[in-house]
Every structure is written in C-alpha cells, then in structure tokens.
Amino acid sequence: MTDQYVFVYNRMHILGGIQSIVLRCAAELIRRGKRVAIVGENSPPPSIGLEGATIVTFPKGRSPQEIARQIPTSSEGINLVVSMDPLSASLALILCSFLGNRPKSSIRYLHGVFHPRDFARESEKRHVHMLNRGLARAIGRRSMFFMNVICRESHEKILLQDLSSSEIIPVPIDDRLPAWRPRSIDCVKVCSVGRIVPFKAYNFEASRIVRQALDLGVPVLWDVYGHGSGIELLRKTIEDERVEEHVVFRGSLDPCDFDRTVVSYDLFVGMGTAALQAAQMGVPTLCAIDGEGESCYGFLHEVPHGIVGEAVAGLSRVRILDAVVQFSTCSLDERRKISAEGVRAANKYSVGSFLQALNDTGRSIGGGPRQWFAFKYASFYYWTNQDSYVKRLYRAVRPFGRWIRPE
C-alpha cells in the first residue's frame, strides 16, 4: 500500500478541475493518515485548509535537484508520484530519478490526462506538440491514465501510439449529501461555475440563450462564476444582448462556497468536476459540451459514465435553450426525479475509487536504458520551458533580424 503521495502540478493557485482533484485527494489521504506532498511553482490559496500536507513551491528556474531536496520520502513504504499536465510530467520524471536514488526509497509514477487535447492544445505551436510526443514516450503508456475513453482515443491520434494498455480512471469528487430542494418558480435561476475560456463556450452563449428564452416568454436568470481569459468577451456578449438584468458575471467562486452557493439555483449548466459536484448535491445539471455553446447532452444521468463534457461524435445533443424552457414547465415531482437520477449518476465518481485505482495502476520506477532516456528527455523538455540564456539571447537579437530583413 502506498505510504506517501506526491502530486506535481504548477498552477495550484488558480482553482479549476485539476486543482480540485489534487485538493480532494490530498484531503482524503490526510484523513486516512497518509503523507501528502504537493509540488509546484505556486501554492494553493490560503483559504484551502491542507493541514498535514507538505507544500513545496519554488521560483521559476530552480533546479529539480534542489526541489527534490524539499520533498520528504518514506524509507519504509511506497512513494507514488502523480503528475497532471505535460510540464508537470517532465518535472515529475526528473524528481522520480532523484528520489529513487535515496536509500530504501521505492518510487512509483503515474501521469493523468484530463483533457482530450492535453498534449496538443490549440493555443500551442507545432514544435510543442512534437516535444509532447517525445515526452509521452518518456512517460510510457502503462504509466499514463486517462479520465475517459474519449481522452484516450484522441491522444492515440495526437501521440501516434496505441494506448489501449493505458488505464481509464474517471475524475473523482468528494462525497456529499443531497441538499437541493425544488421550489415553485416564476423564473428559472441558472448558474455555471468554471473557467471563462473558449472551450467552455456555453458561458458566451448564455446571453443569447437567455434573450431567446425571454422572447419566448420564459423568465430566466443566469449567474456566471469563474475566471479566465474570456471575461471581457463574456461582458460584451451580455451588453450586446441587453440582458444585464438577467445574466450576471459574479466573479470567481471560492471552492469552500461552491456547495452553499450552487444549491440555491434551480439549474446548473457546466462540465467536468463542477457538473458532478452540482449533480451530487441534487441540483438538476445539464452537461455542456467542449466547444459547443448552444448544445448540451441533456441532464447528467442521460450521459454515458465517464463523459463529463467531451465532444463525442454520434452522441445525441439537445439545445440548452430547449432544455431550460422544458425544465420551466416541469412539476415539482418531475424536478425531484431529475434531481434523484443526477445524484445516482454523480455518486459513481468517488475519490475513494480514484485513489484505489492510482494504487493499482502506479508503475515502479526502475533503472536501465529506458529510464535513462526518460530522465534525459524530461530534463531537456523541462529546460526548454525555463527562461534559459538561449531564450534571452534570441529575444535580444530578434529585433536586429527584423531590421536587416529586406522588404
């Protein structure tokens, strides 16, 4: 049984789906008496109580060997290192090598993939995608797990590998008791919580959906909570549709306030862990779709297990507008039924099952040529993401190159 867990993820200061996975796993492990370390450039917000966990933060450019010295390891049990995105994977592989050199230290490693395009983000350049392919081979197929079949299949195309030997481990949520109660309503109160970014397109369509509902005579209020690069675009869509009194951007929502805030709404629209948490509380939850603003899969219990918003060809869709309008006509008993079915669907995603799967799947870090390659490639990958003297020199000479370039 694993004695200590080391989670490696740089962006712990901005709370989202992956950050919430790390935090809920850490809290559950601490409750069980396990040792936990969270490693990254940024630490979780002070409002997140993680008494008992070792938080290892470091400035950009700090050597992995110095970072490894800050991580305590167990000399008796097993140490499981888990990374959550490509850059974190490169650091984790290096740390595994240093930690594994300690006497009587047994190291196992896993890398989680929680987005269909994690190794080939649309915002990244092609050379980054090529570097990511090499990194995936350094990680190894059996040391990689995916949140669902859609993520695995998409990465088979991205990485040009057969990933059938990689495990599927659905995202976890905390156990919570249903607290939602239906109410007699003249106006449907809707909310969404999460990052305000392009692939969560339903945030930007909320204003048009509400405008169309109002034109049909269905009163709707929609509150949007979150943070991200698309906040100004969101505000513009609200102004363009002239629905300032019906669609309101509420800013970021502290995870500690999620349950008591969301449970006060009639309907939740979203994806990922936020949708699972809302449904587990009993809030009727429409499962939105990656990159599709007008459509959803319907209520969470109508979606195949493991799918929490990924775009799946052939899976039936409904318009969010139609779902909201239909929900407004449901009786209290019909809403209770939707709520109960959503709770049952969400309860299949438990943090206990997730941690057990990590224990069963983690692979030992051994020696030999393959491990040597993994360490060397991870070191190269990690270096390319630092502000090295080569990058500084390139930035210095680039203006001169533009100056001498012929028109």
C-alpha positions as a Markdown table, in Angstrom:
| # | Residue | x | y | z |
|---|---|---|---|---|
| 1 | Met | 0.0 | 0.0 | 0.0 |
| 2 | Thr | 1.2 | 3.5 | -0.8 |
| 3 | Asp | 2.7 | 5.3 | 2.2 |
| 4 | Gln | 3.2 | 8.8 | 0.6 |
| 5 | Tyr | 1.6 | 10.6 | -2.4 |
| 6 | Val | 3.4 | 13.3 | -4.3 |
| 7 | Phe | 1.2 | 15.4 | -6.6 |
| 8 | Val | 3.1 | 17.6 | -9.1 |
| 9 | Tyr | 1.1 | 20.4 | -10.7 |
| 10 | Asn | 2.3 | 24.0 | -11.3 |
| 11 | Arg | -0.9 | 26.0 | -11.4 |
| 12 | Met | -2.3 | 25.2 | -7.9 |
| 13 | His | -3.1 | 28.9 | -7.3 |
| 14 | Ile | -5.8 | 29.1 | -9.9 |
| 15 | Leu | -8.6 | 26.8 | -8.8 |
| 16 | Gly | -10.1 | 24.6 | -11.5 |
| 17 | Gly | -10.9 | 21.0 | -12.3 |
| 18 | Ile | -7.4 | 19.6 | -11.9 |
| 19 | Gln | -6.6 | 21.6 | -8.9 |
| 20 | Ser | -9.8 | 20.4 | -7.2 |
| 21 | Ile | -8.8 | 16.8 | -8.0 |
| 22 | Val | -5.4 | 17.3 | -6.2 |
| 23 | Leu | -7.0 | 19.1 | -3.2 |
| 24 | Arg | -9.8 | 16.5 | -2.7 |
| 25 | Cys | -7.3 | 13.6 | -3.0 |
| 26 | Ala | -5.0 | 15.3 | -0.6 |
| 27 | Ala | -7.7 | 15.9 | 2.0 |
| 28 | Glu | -8.9 | 12.3 | 1.8 |
| 29 | Leu | -5.4 | 10.9 | 2.1 |
| 30 | Ile | -4.6 | 13.1 | 5.1 |
| 31 | Arg | -7.9 | 11.9 | 6.7 |
| 32 | Arg | -6.6 | 8.4 | 6.2 |
| 33 | Gly | -3.3 | 9.2 | 7.9 |
| 34 | Lys | -1.2 | 9.2 | 4.7 |
| 35 | Arg | 1.6 | 11.6 | 4.0 |
| 36 | Val | 1.0 | 14.0 | 1.1 |
| 37 | Ala | 3.2 | 16.5 | -0.7 |
| 38 | Ile | 2.0 | 19.0 | -3.4 |
| 39 | Val | 4.8 | 20.3 | -5.6 |
| 40 | Gly | 4.5 | 23.3 | -8.0 |
| 41 | Glu | 5.6 | 26.8 | -8.8 |
| 42 | Asn | 2.5 | 28.1 | -7.0 |
| 43 | Ser | 0.8 | 27.0 | -3.8 |
| 44 | Pro | -2.9 | 26.6 | -3.2 |
| 45 | Pro | -4.8 | 29.6 | -1.9 |
| 46 | Pro | -4.5 | 30.1 | 1.9 |
| 47 | Ser | -8.3 | 29.6 | 2.3 |
| 48 | Ile | -7.8 | 25.9 | 1.3 |
| 49 | Gly | -7.2 | 24.0 | 4.5 |
| 50 | Leu | -4.4 | 21.4 | 3.9 |
| 51 | Glu | -3.0 | 21.0 | 7.4 |
| 52 | Gly | -0.8 | 18.0 | 7.4 |
| 53 | Ala | 0.3 | 18.3 | 3.7 |
| 54 | Thr | 3.8 | 19.3 | 2.7 |
| 55 | Ile | 3.6 | 22.2 | 0.2 |
| 56 | Val | 6.7 | 22.5 | -2.0 |
| 57 | Thr | 6.9 | 25.7 | -4.0 |
| 58 | Phe | 9.8 | 27.1 | -5.9 |
| 59 | Pro | 10.7 | 30.1 | -8.2 |
| 60 | Lys | 10.9 | 29.5 | -12.0 |
| 61 | Gly | 14.4 | 28.3 | -12.8 |
| 62 | Arg | 15.0 | 26.4 | -9.6 |
| 63 | Ser | 16.9 | 23.2 | -10.4 |
| 64 | Pro | 14.9 | 19.9 | -10.0 |
| 65 | Gln | 17.6 | 18.5 | -7.7 |
| 66 | Glu | 17.0 | 21.4 | -5.3 |
| 67 | Ile | 13.3 | 20.9 | -5.5 |
| 68 | Ala | 13.7 | 17.2 | -4.7 |
| 69 | Arg | 15.6 | 18.0 | -1.5 |
| 70 | Gln | 12.4 | 19.7 | -0.2 |
| 71 | Ile | 10.3 | 16.6 | -0.7 |
| 72 | Pro | 10.3 | 14.1 | 2.2 |
| 73 | Thr | 10.0 | 10.4 | 1.2 |
| 74 | Ser | 9.2 | 7.3 | 3.1 |
| 75 | Ser | 12.0 | 4.8 | 3.6 |
| 76 | Glu | 9.6 | 2.0 | 4.6 |
| 77 | Gly | 6.6 | 2.2 | 2.3 |
| 78 | Ile | 5.9 | 3.1 | -1.3 |
| 79 | Asn | 6.1 | 6.7 | -2.7 |
| 80 | Leu | 3.6 | 7.4 | -5.6 |
| 81 | Val | 4.4 | 10.5 | -7.7 |
| 82 | Val | 1.4 | 11.7 | -9.8 |
| 83 | Ser | 1.7 | 14.5 | -12.4 |
| 84 | Met | -1.2 | 16.3 | -14.0 |
| 85 | Asp | -0.1 | 18.0 | -17.2 |
| 86 | Pro | 2.9 | 17.7 | -19.7 |
| 87 | Leu | 5.1 | 20.3 | -18.0 |
| 88 | Ser | 4.5 | 18.8 | -14.6 |
| 89 | Ala | 5.2 | 15.4 | -16.1 |
| 90 | Ser | 8.7 | 16.5 | -17.1 |
| 91 | Leu | 9.5 | 17.7 | -13.6 |
| 92 | Ala | 7.9 | 14.6 | -12.0 |
| 93 | Leu | 10.1 | 12.3 | -14.1 |
| 94 | Ile | 13.2 | 14.1 | -13.0 |
| 95 | Leu | 12.1 | 14.1 | -9.4 |
| 96 | Cys | 11.4 | 10.4 | -9.5 |
| 97 | Ser | 15.0 | 9.8 | -10.6 |
| 98 | Phe | 16.4 | 11.9 | -7.7 |
| 99 | Leu | 14.0 | 10.5 | -5.1 |
| 100 | Gly | 14.7 | 7.0 | -6.3 |
| 101 | Asn | 18.4 | 7.4 | -5.5 |
| 102 | Arg | 17.6 | 7.7 | -1.8 |
| 103 | Pro | 18.3 | 4.6 | 0.3 |
| 104 | Lys | 15.4 | 2.2 | 0.6 |
| 105 | Ser | 13.1 | 4.5 | -1.3 |
| 106 | Ser | 10.6 | 2.8 | -3.5 |
| 107 | Ile | 9.2 | 5.2 | -6.2 |
| 108 | Arg | 6.2 | 4.6 | -8.4 |
| 109 | Tyr | 4.9 | 7.1 | -11.0 |
| 110 | Leu | 1.7 | 7.9 | -12.9 |
| 111 | His | 0.6 | 10.7 | -15.3 |
| 112 | Gly | -3.0 | 11.7 | -15.6 |
| 113 | Val | -4.6 | 13.1 | -18.8 |
| 114 | Phe | -7.8 | 15.1 | -18.1 |
| 115 | His | -8.4 | 16.9 | -21.4 |
| 116 | Pro | -8.9 | 15.5 | -25.0 |
| 117 | Arg | -6.2 | 17.8 | -26.3 |
| 118 | Asp | -3.8 | 17.9 | -23.3 |
| 119 | Phe | -0.7 | 17.1 | -25.4 |
| 120 | Ala | -1.7 | 19.2 | -28.3 |
| 121 | Arg | -3.5 | 22.3 | -27.1 |
| 122 | Glu | -4.9 | 24.6 | -29.9 |
| 123 | Ser | -3.0 | 27.5 | -28.3 |
| 124 | Glu | 0.3 | 25.8 | -28.6 |
| 125 | Lys | 2.7 | 25.8 | -31.5 |
| 126 | Arg | 3.6 | 22.7 | -33.6 |
| 127 | His | 7.0 | 22.3 | -32.1 |
| 128 | Val | 5.4 | 22.0 | -28.7 |
| 129 | His | 3.2 | 19.2 | -30.0 |
| 130 | Met | 6.3 | 17.4 | -31.3 |
| 131 | Leu | 8.1 | 17.8 | -27.9 |
| 132 | Asn | 5.0 | 16.4 | -26.2 |
| 133 | Arg | 5.0 | 13.3 | -28.4 |
| 134 | Gly | 8.5 | 12.6 | -27.2 |
| 135 | Leu | 7.5 | 13.3 | -23.6 |
| 136 | Ala | 4.7 | 10.8 | -23.8 |
| 137 | Arg | 7.2 | 8.1 | -24.9 |
| 138 | Ala | 9.4 | 9.0 | -21.9 |
| 139 | Ile | 6.3 | 8.7 | -19.6 |
| 140 | Gly | 5.4 | 5.3 | -21.1 |
| 141 | Arg | 1.9 | 4.0 | -22.0 |
| 142 | Arg | 1.5 | 2.0 | -18.8 |
| 143 | Ser | 2.4 | 4.9 | -16.6 |
| 144 | Met | -0.3 | 7.1 | -18.2 |
| 145 | Phe | -4.0 | 7.1 | -17.4 |
| 146 | Phe | -7.0 | 8.9 | -19.0 |
| 147 | Met | -10.2 | 10.3 | -17.5 |
| 148 | Asn | -12.3 | 8.5 | -20.1 |
| 149 | Val | -12.2 | 6.7 | -23.5 |
| 150 | Ile | -12.6 | 9.9 | -25.4 |
| 151 | Cys | -9.4 | 11.4 | -24.0 |
| 152 | Arg | -7.5 | 8.2 | -24.7 |
| 153 | Glu | -8.8 | 7.8 | -28.3 |
| 154 | Ser | -8.0 | 11.5 | -29.1 |
| 155 | His | -4.5 | 11.1 | -27.7 |
| 156 | Glu | -3.9 | 7.9 | -29.8 |
| 157 | Lys | -4.2 | 10.2 | -32.8 |
| 158 | Ile | -2.2 | 13.1 | -31.3 |
| 159 | Leu | 0.7 | 10.9 | -30.0 |
| 160 | Leu | 0.6 | 8.3 | -32.8 |
| 161 | Gln | 0.5 | 5.4 | -30.4 |
| 162 | Asp | -1.7 | 2.5 | -29.4 |
| 163 | Leu | -2.8 | 3.5 | -25.9 |
| 164 | Ser | -5.1 | 0.5 | -25.2 |
| 165 | Ser | -2.7 | -0.5 | -22.3 |
| 166 | Ser | -3.3 | 2.8 | -20.6 |
| 167 | Glu | -5.9 | 2.7 | -17.8 |
| 168 | Ile | -9.2 | 4.7 | -17.7 |
| 169 | Ile | -9.7 | 6.4 | -14.3 |
| 170 | Pro | -12.7 | 8.8 | -14.2 |
| 171 | Val | -12.3 | 12.0 | -12.3 |
| 172 | Pro | -13.2 | 12.0 | -8.6 |
| 173 | Ile | -15.5 | 14.1 | -6.5 |
| 174 | Asp | -15.9 | 14.4 | -2.7 |
| 175 | Asp | -18.8 | 12.6 | -1.1 |
| 176 | Arg | -21.6 | 15.0 | -0.3 |
| 177 | Leu | -25.2 | 14.6 | 0.7 |
| 178 | Pro | -28.1 | 15.9 | -1.5 |
| 179 | Ala | -29.3 | 19.3 | -0.2 |
| 180 | Trp | -31.2 | 20.7 | -3.1 |
| 181 | Arg | -35.0 | 21.1 | -2.9 |
| 182 | Pro | -37.3 | 22.1 | -5.8 |
| 183 | Arg | -39.2 | 25.3 | -5.4 |
| 184 | Ser | -42.2 | 26.8 | -7.1 |
| 185 | Ile | -40.7 | 29.3 | -9.5 |
| 186 | Asp | -41.9 | 32.0 | -11.8 |
| 187 | Cys | -38.3 | 32.4 | -13.1 |
| 188 | Val | -35.7 | 29.7 | -13.7 |
| 189 | Lys | -32.4 | 30.5 | -11.9 |
| 190 | Val | -29.4 | 29.1 | -13.7 |
| 191 | Cys | -25.8 | 29.1 | -12.8 |
| 192 | Ser | -22.5 | 28.0 | -14.3 |
| 193 | Val | -19.1 | 27.8 | -12.5 |
| 194 | Gly | -15.7 | 27.3 | -14.0 |
| 195 | Arg | -13.0 | 28.9 | -16.1 |
| 196 | Ile | -14.1 | 31.6 | -18.6 |
| 197 | Val | -12.2 | 30.2 | -21.6 |
| 198 | Pro | -13.1 | 29.4 | -25.3 |
| 199 | Phe | -13.8 | 25.7 | -24.9 |
| 200 | Lys | -16.4 | 26.4 | -22.2 |
| 201 | Ala | -18.4 | 28.1 | -24.9 |
| 202 | Tyr | -21.7 | 27.9 | -23.0 |
| 203 | Asn | -20.6 | 30.9 | -20.9 |
| 204 | Phe | -20.5 | 33.1 | -24.0 |
| 205 | Glu | -23.8 | 31.7 | -25.3 |
| 206 | Ala | -25.6 | 32.3 | -22.0 |
| 207 | Ser | -26.7 | 35.8 | -23.0 |
| 208 | Arg | -28.2 | 34.7 | -26.3 |
| 209 | Ile | -29.9 | 31.7 | -24.7 |
| 210 | Val | -31.5 | 33.9 | -22.1 |
| 211 | Arg | -32.5 | 36.5 | -24.7 |
| 212 | Gln | -34.2 | 33.8 | -26.7 |
| 213 | Ala | -36.0 | 32.4 | -23.6 |
| 214 | Leu | -37.2 | 35.9 | -22.7 |
| 215 | Asp | -38.5 | 36.3 | -26.2 |
| 216 | Leu | -40.5 | 33.1 | -25.8 |
| 217 | Gly | -42.0 | 34.4 | -22.5 |
| 218 | Val | -39.8 | 32.2 | -20.2 |
| 219 | Pro | -38.2 | 34.3 | -17.5 |
| 220 | Val | -34.6 | 33.2 | -16.8 |
| 221 | Leu | -31.8 | 34.5 | -14.6 |
| 222 | Trp | -28.3 | 33.1 | -15.3 |
| 223 | Asp | -25.3 | 33.8 | -13.0 |
| 224 | Val | -21.8 | 33.0 | -14.3 |
| 225 | Tyr | -19.0 | 32.4 | -11.8 |
| 226 | Gly | -15.4 | 31.9 | -12.8 |
| 227 | His | -12.1 | 33.4 | -14.0 |
| 228 | Gly | -10.1 | 33.3 | -17.2 |
| 229 | Ser | -9.1 | 35.0 | -20.4 |
| 230 | Gly | -12.6 | 35.4 | -21.7 |
| 231 | Ile | -14.1 | 37.7 | -19.1 |
| 232 | Glu | -14.2 | 40.8 | -21.3 |
| 233 | Leu | -15.8 | 38.8 | -24.1 |
| 234 | Leu | -18.4 | 37.5 | -21.7 |
| 235 | Arg | -19.2 | 41.0 | -20.5 |
| 236 | Lys | -19.5 | 42.2 | -24.1 |
| 237 | Thr | -22.0 | 39.4 | -25.0 |
| 238 | Ile | -24.1 | 40.4 | -22.1 |
| 239 | Glu | -24.1 | 44.0 | -23.2 |
| 240 | Asp | -24.8 | 43.1 | -26.9 |
| 241 | Glu | -27.9 | 41.1 | -26.0 |
| 242 | Arg | -29.0 | 43.8 | -23.5 |
| 243 | Val | -29.6 | 41.2 | -20.7 |
| 244 | Glu | -27.7 | 42.9 | -17.9 |
| 245 | Glu | -30.5 | 42.3 | -15.5 |
| 246 | His | -30.8 | 38.6 | -16.4 |
| 247 | Val | -27.2 | 37.5 | -17.0 |
| 248 | Val | -24.7 | 38.5 | -14.3 |
| 249 | Phe | -21.0 | 37.7 | -14.1 |
| 250 | Arg | -20.3 | 37.1 | -10.4 |
| 251 | Gly | -16.5 | 36.7 | -10.5 |
| 252 | Ser | -14.6 | 33.8 | -9.0 |
| 253 | Leu | -16.2 | 31.4 | -6.6 |
| 254 | Asp | -14.2 | 30.1 | -3.7 |
| 255 | Pro | -14.3 | 26.3 | -3.6 |
| 256 | Cys | -15.4 | 26.5 | 0.1 |
| 257 | Asp | -18.5 | 28.4 | -1.1 |
| 258 | Phe | -19.4 | 26.1 | -4.0 |
| 259 | Asp | -22.0 | 23.9 | -2.3 |
| 260 | Arg | -23.9 | 26.6 | -0.4 |
| 261 | Thr | -23.9 | 28.9 | -3.5 |
| 262 | Val | -24.9 | 26.4 | -6.2 |
| 263 | Val | -27.6 | 24.6 | -4.2 |
| 264 | Ser | -29.7 | 27.8 | -4.2 |
| 265 | Tyr | -30.2 | 27.6 | -8.0 |
| 266 | Asp | -32.8 | 25.7 | -10.0 |
| 267 | Leu | -30.5 | 24.5 | -12.7 |
| 268 | Phe | -26.7 | 24.1 | -13.3 |
| 269 | Val | -25.0 | 24.2 | -16.7 |
| 270 | Gly | -21.4 | 23.0 | -16.9 |
| 271 | Met | -18.9 | 20.2 | -17.4 |
| 272 | Gly | -16.2 | 18.4 | -15.5 |
| 273 | Thr | -16.0 | 18.2 | -11.8 |
| 274 | Ala | -18.2 | 21.2 | -11.2 |
| 275 | Ala | -21.1 | 19.5 | -13.0 |
| 276 | Leu | -20.5 | 16.3 | -11.0 |
| 277 | Gln | -20.4 | 18.3 | -7.7 |
| 278 | Ala | -23.6 | 20.2 | -8.5 |
| 279 | Ala | -25.4 | 17.0 | -9.5 |
| 280 | Gln | -24.3 | 15.1 | -6.4 |
| 281 | Met | -25.9 | 17.9 | -4.3 |
| 282 | Gly | -29.1 | 17.2 | -6.2 |
| 283 | Val | -29.1 | 20.3 | -8.5 |
| 284 | Pro | -30.5 | 19.3 | -11.9 |
| 285 | Thr | -27.4 | 19.6 | -14.1 |
| 286 | Leu | -27.2 | 20.0 | -17.8 |
| 287 | Cys | -23.9 | 18.5 | -19.1 |
| 288 | Ala | -22.4 | 21.1 | -21.5 |
| 289 | Ile | -20.0 | 20.1 | -24.4 |
| 290 | Asp | -16.5 | 21.1 | -25.1 |
| 291 | Gly | -16.5 | 23.9 | -27.7 |
| 292 | Glu | -20.3 | 23.9 | -28.3 |
| 293 | Gly | -22.1 | 26.8 | -26.8 |
| 294 | Glu | -25.7 | 26.2 | -27.9 |
| 295 | Ser | -25.9 | 22.4 | -27.2 |
| 296 | Cys | -25.6 | 20.0 | -24.3 |
| 297 | Tyr | -26.0 | 16.3 | -23.7 |
| 298 | Gly | -29.1 | 16.8 | -21.6 |
| 299 | Phe | -29.1 | 16.0 | -17.9 |
| 300 | Leu | -26.0 | 14.3 | -16.3 |
| 301 | His | -27.8 | 11.0 | -15.8 |
| 302 | Glu | -28.5 | 10.8 | -19.6 |
| 303 | Val | -24.8 | 10.9 | -20.4 |
| 304 | Pro | -22.6 | 7.7 | -20.5 |
| 305 | His | -20.5 | 7.2 | -17.4 |
| 306 | Gly | -17.0 | 8.8 | -17.7 |
| 307 | Ile | -18.2 | 11.5 | -20.2 |
| 308 | Val | -18.3 | 14.9 | -18.4 |
| 309 | Gly | -18.4 | 17.3 | -21.3 |
| 310 | Glu | -16.0 | 16.0 | -24.0 |
| 311 | Ala | -17.2 | 16.4 | -27.6 |
| 312 | Val | -18.3 | 12.9 | -28.8 |
| 313 | Ala | -19.4 | 12.3 | -32.3 |
| 314 | Gly | -22.6 | 10.5 | -32.6 |
| 315 | Leu | -23.8 | 11.2 | -29.0 |
| 316 | Ser | -27.2 | 12.8 | -29.1 |
| 317 | Arg | -27.5 | 16.5 | -28.2 |
| 318 | Val | -30.2 | 18.9 | -27.2 |
| 319 | Arg | -30.3 | 22.7 | -27.3 |
| 320 | Ile | -29.6 | 24.3 | -24.0 |
| 321 | Leu | -32.5 | 26.7 | -24.7 |
| 322 | Asp | -34.9 | 23.8 | -25.3 |
| 323 | Ala | -33.8 | 22.1 | -22.1 |
| 324 | Val | -34.2 | 25.3 | -20.0 |
| 325 | Val | -37.6 | 26.0 | -21.5 |
| 326 | Gln | -38.8 | 22.4 | -20.9 |
| 327 | Phe | -37.5 | 22.4 | -17.3 |
| 328 | Ser | -39.5 | 25.6 | -16.6 |
| 329 | Thr | -42.7 | 23.6 | -17.3 |
| 330 | Cys | -41.7 | 20.6 | -15.1 |
| 331 | Ser | -43.8 | 19.9 | -12.0 |
| 332 | Leu | -42.1 | 19.7 | -8.6 |
| 333 | Asp | -42.2 | 15.9 | -8.7 |
| 334 | Glu | -40.6 | 15.8 | -12.1 |
| 335 | Arg | -37.8 | 18.1 | -10.9 |
| 336 | Arg | -37.3 | 15.8 | -7.8 |
| 337 | Lys | -37.0 | 12.8 | -10.2 |
| 338 | Ile | -34.3 | 14.6 | -12.3 |
| 339 | Ser | -32.5 | 15.5 | -9.1 |
| 340 | Ala | -32.5 | 12.0 | -7.7 |
| 341 | Glu | -31.3 | 10.5 | -11.0 |
| 342 | Gly | -28.5 | 13.1 | -11.2 |
| 343 | Val | -27.4 | 12.2 | -7.6 |
| 344 | Arg | -27.2 | 8.5 | -8.5 |
| 345 | Ala | -25.1 | 9.3 | -11.6 |
| 346 | Ala | -22.7 | 11.6 | -9.8 |
| 347 | Asn | -22.2 | 9.2 | -6.9 |
| 348 | Lys | -20.4 | 6.8 | -9.2 |
| 349 | Tyr | -17.4 | 9.2 | -9.2 |
| 350 | Ser | -15.9 | 8.8 | -5.8 |
| 351 | Val | -12.5 | 9.9 | -4.5 |
| 352 | Gly | -12.0 | 6.5 | -2.8 |
| 353 | Ser | -12.4 | 4.7 | -6.1 |
| 354 | Phe | -9.9 | 7.1 | -7.8 |
| 355 | Leu | -7.3 | 6.7 | -5.1 |
| 356 | Gln | -7.6 | 2.9 | -5.2 |
| 357 | Ala | -7.2 | 3.0 | -9.0 |
| 358 | Leu | -4.0 | 5.1 | -8.6 |
| 359 | Asn | -2.6 | 2.5 | -6.1 |
| 360 | Asp | -3.4 | -0.4 | -8.5 |
| 361 | Thr | -2.1 | 1.4 | -11.6 |
| 362 | Gly | 1.2 | 3.1 | -10.5 |
| 363 | Arg | 4.3 | 1.7 | -12.1 |
| 364 | Ser | 7.6 | 1.2 | -10.4 |
| 365 | Ile | 10.5 | 3.5 | -11.5 |
| 366 | Gly | 13.4 | 1.2 | -12.3 |
| 367 | Gly | 16.7 | 1.6 | -14.0 |
| 368 | Gly | 18.1 | 0.6 | -17.4 |
| 369 | Pro | 18.3 | 2.3 | -20.7 |
| 370 | Arg | 14.6 | 3.3 | -20.8 |
| 371 | Gln | 14.8 | 5.1 | -17.5 |
| 372 | Trp | 18.0 | 6.8 | -18.6 |
| 373 | Phe | 16.2 | 8.0 | -21.8 |
| 374 | Ala | 13.2 | 9.2 | -19.7 |
| 375 | Phe | 15.3 | 11.2 | -17.4 |
| 376 | Lys | 17.4 | 12.8 | -20.2 |
| 377 | Tyr | 14.4 | 13.7 | -22.3 |
| 378 | Ala | 12.4 | 15.0 | -19.3 |
| 379 | Ser | 15.4 | 17.2 | -18.4 |
| 380 | Phe | 15.6 | 18.5 | -21.9 |
| 381 | Tyr | 11.8 | 19.2 | -22.0 |
| 382 | Tyr | 11.9 | 20.9 | -18.6 |
| 383 | Trp | 14.9 | 23.1 | -19.7 |
| 384 | Thr | 13.0 | 24.2 | -22.9 |
| 385 | Asn | 10.3 | 25.7 | -20.6 |
| 386 | Gln | 12.7 | 27.7 | -18.5 |
| 387 | Asp | 13.9 | 31.2 | -19.3 |
| 388 | Ser | 17.4 | 30.0 | -20.3 |
| 389 | Tyr | 20.2 | 32.1 | -21.6 |
| 390 | Val | 19.5 | 30.8 | -25.1 |
| 391 | Lys | 16.0 | 32.2 | -25.0 |
| 392 | Arg | 17.2 | 35.5 | -23.6 |
| 393 | Leu | 19.8 | 35.7 | -26.4 |
| 394 | Tyr | 17.1 | 35.0 | -29.0 |
| 395 | Arg | 14.9 | 37.8 | -27.7 |
| 396 | Ala | 17.9 | 40.2 | -27.7 |
| 397 | Val | 18.9 | 39.6 | -31.3 |
| 398 | Arg | 15.4 | 39.1 | -32.8 |
| 399 | Pro | 14.8 | 42.9 | -33.3 |
| 400 | Phe | 18.0 | 43.1 | -35.3 |
| 401 | Gly | 16.9 | 40.3 | -37.5 |
| 402 | Arg | 13.7 | 42.2 | -38.4 |
| 403 | Trp | 15.7 | 45.4 | -39.0 |
| 404 | Ile | 18.1 | 43.8 | -41.6 |
| 405 | Arg | 15.4 | 41.7 | -43.3 |
| 406 | Pro | 14.8 | 43.0 | -46.8 |
| 407 | Glu | 11.4 | 44.4 | -47.6 |
